[in-house]
Every structure is written in structure tokens, then in C-alpha cells.
Amino acid sequence: MVQLVEQVTIDFQGTEDGDVIAWATGERLDRDSLNDLTFSHTFDVDEELLDVETIEEIYRANVALSNNGWLQRVYRLLAEGDARAAMDELHSEFPQLRPPQSELNLVLRLGAGGGIAHG
């Protein structure tokens, strides 16, 4: 099994989804006053159902040309020399990574000094 995570945003004001409209109406909520709701949904897929083209499409849609642009932001932050902000961005996208402060502490203990890359 392969786990995929899809980020979902519900635009309460602009939605035409009947289920969302029925829920908001049933809860007596004013859709025009609700902010967008964004959450991540994790689901399992049998890897045998994924062919190379599907994997490439998922990569293009969610990483290479992602709508939320996290990869482009990380790349830009690194190019600007702001490694701390890039690490924060990566950690927000991949919360399973150790927090950037922990990584910085490790680098400092190993003697690289100040989090500045040398090479």
C-alpha cells in the first residue's frame, strides 16, 4: 500500500457542492461569512494500481508544478540565502521531519557554526 495525502480546500462562499451547501444550511451557517477550510486527507492506494504515467502525473501536479508552490518557495528561499525560512517551509510541508531548530542545534554541535553552509 502507498499512502497519498491530498490537500483539500472548501470555499464555502463559492462552492456549488450540494453536500457542502446542505451541511451549511442544516447547521444554520451563513456561507458568506465562513472562511475557506483547508485540510489534508490521507488515503491508501494499492501500488499495483499506479502505473508510471500516473506517478509522473501525481508528481507534476503535487510537487513539480504544485498549486501551493511550496517547492518553488523553498527553492527561492535557498537562493536568497535564507536557509532557516526554507527549513521552516519544508517542515510545514513535511511535519514528520524534525523541527528546523533541532536540525540547527545538531549542526551547531557538529561544529559547522551558525547554520552557514560551507563548501
C-alpha positions as CSV (number, residue, x, y, z in Angstrom):
1,M,0.0,0.0,0.0
2,V,1.0,3.5,-0.7
3,Q,-0.2,6.5,1.3
4,L,-1.2,9.6,-0.6
5,V,-2.0,12.9,1.0
6,E,-4.3,15.3,-0.8
7,Q,-4.8,18.9,0.4
8,V,-8.4,19.9,0.2
9,T,-9.8,23.4,0.4
10,I,-13.5,24.1,0.7
11,D,-14.6,27.5,-0.5
12,F,-17.9,27.9,1.4
13,Q,-18.8,31.1,-0.4
14,G,-18.2,29.9,-4.0
15,T,-19.0,26.2,-3.7
16,E,-21.6,24.5,-5.9
17,D,-21.2,21.2,-4.0
18,G,-24.7,20.3,-2.9
19,D,-23.4,18.3,0.2
20,V,-21.4,21.3,1.5
21,I,-24.4,23.7,0.9
22,A,-26.8,21.3,2.6
23,W,-24.4,20.9,5.6
24,A,-24.0,24.7,6.0
25,T,-27.7,25.2,5.6
26,G,-28.5,22.4,8.1
27,E,-26.1,23.9,10.6
28,R,-27.7,27.4,10.1
29,L,-24.4,28.9,9.0
30,D,-24.1,31.9,6.8
31,R,-21.9,30.6,4.0
32,D,-20.9,34.2,3.0
33,S,-19.3,34.7,6.5
34,L,-17.3,31.5,6.5
35,N,-13.6,31.4,5.7
36,D,-12.2,28.8,3.4
37,L,-11.4,25.5,5.2
38,T,-8.2,23.7,4.2
39,F,-7.2,20.3,5.5
40,S,-5.2,17.3,4.4
41,H,-6.8,13.9,3.7
42,T,-4.6,10.8,3.7
43,F,-5.7,7.7,1.8
44,D,-4.2,4.3,0.9
45,V,-3.8,3.2,-2.7
46,D,-2.6,-0.2,-3.8
47,E,0.7,0.4,-5.6
48,E,-0.2,-2.1,-8.3
49,L,-2.9,0.3,-9.4
50,L,-0.3,3.0,-10.1
51,D,1.5,3.0,-13.4
52,V,4.5,5.2,-14.4
53,E,2.3,7.8,-16.1
54,T,0.1,8.1,-13.0
55,I,3.1,8.5,-10.7
56,E,4.5,11.2,-13.0
57,E,1.2,13.0,-13.2
58,I,0.9,13.0,-9.4
59,Y,4.5,14.3,-9.1
60,R,3.8,17.1,-11.7
61,A,0.5,18.1,-10.0
62,N,1.7,18.0,-6.4
63,V,5.4,18.7,-6.4
64,A,7.0,20.0,-9.7
65,L,4.1,22.3,-10.6
66,S,2.2,22.4,-7.4
67,N,-0.5,25.0,-7.0
68,N,0.5,25.8,-3.5
69,G,4.1,26.4,-4.7
70,W,5.9,25.1,-1.6
71,L,8.8,23.7,-3.7
72,Q,9.2,27.0,-5.5
73,R,9.2,28.9,-2.2
74,V,11.8,26.6,-0.7
75,Y,14.0,27.0,-3.8
76,R,13.6,30.7,-3.8
77,L,14.4,31.0,0.0
78,L,17.5,28.9,-0.5
79,A,18.6,31.1,-3.5
80,E,18.1,34.1,-1.2
81,G,20.3,32.5,1.4
82,D,17.5,32.2,3.9
83,A,18.1,28.6,5.0
84,R,16.1,28.9,8.2
85,A,12.9,30.1,6.4
86,A,13.4,27.3,3.8
87,M,13.7,24.7,6.6
88,D,10.5,26.1,8.2
89,E,8.7,25.8,4.9
90,L,9.9,22.2,4.4
91,H,8.9,21.4,8.0
92,S,5.4,22.8,7.4
93,E,5.0,20.7,4.3
94,F,6.6,17.6,5.8
95,P,5.7,17.7,9.6
96,Q,7.3,14.2,10.0
97,L,10.7,15.9,9.6
98,R,12.5,17.0,12.8
99,P,11.8,20.7,13.5
100,P,14.4,23.1,12.0
101,Q,15.6,24.2,15.4
102,S,16.6,20.6,16.2
103,E,18.5,20.3,13.0
104,L,20.2,23.6,13.6
105,N,21.2,22.5,17.1
106,L,22.7,19.3,15.6
107,V,24.7,21.3,13.0
108,L,26.0,23.7,15.7
109,R,27.0,20.7,17.9
110,L,28.9,19.2,15.0
111,G,30.8,22.4,14.5
112,A,29.6,23.9,11.2
113,G,28.9,27.1,13.1
114,G,25.9,29.4,12.8
115,G,24.0,27.3,10.3
116,I,26.0,28.7,7.4
117,A,26.8,26.2,4.8
118,H,30.5,26.0,3.8
119,G,31.6,24.3,0.6
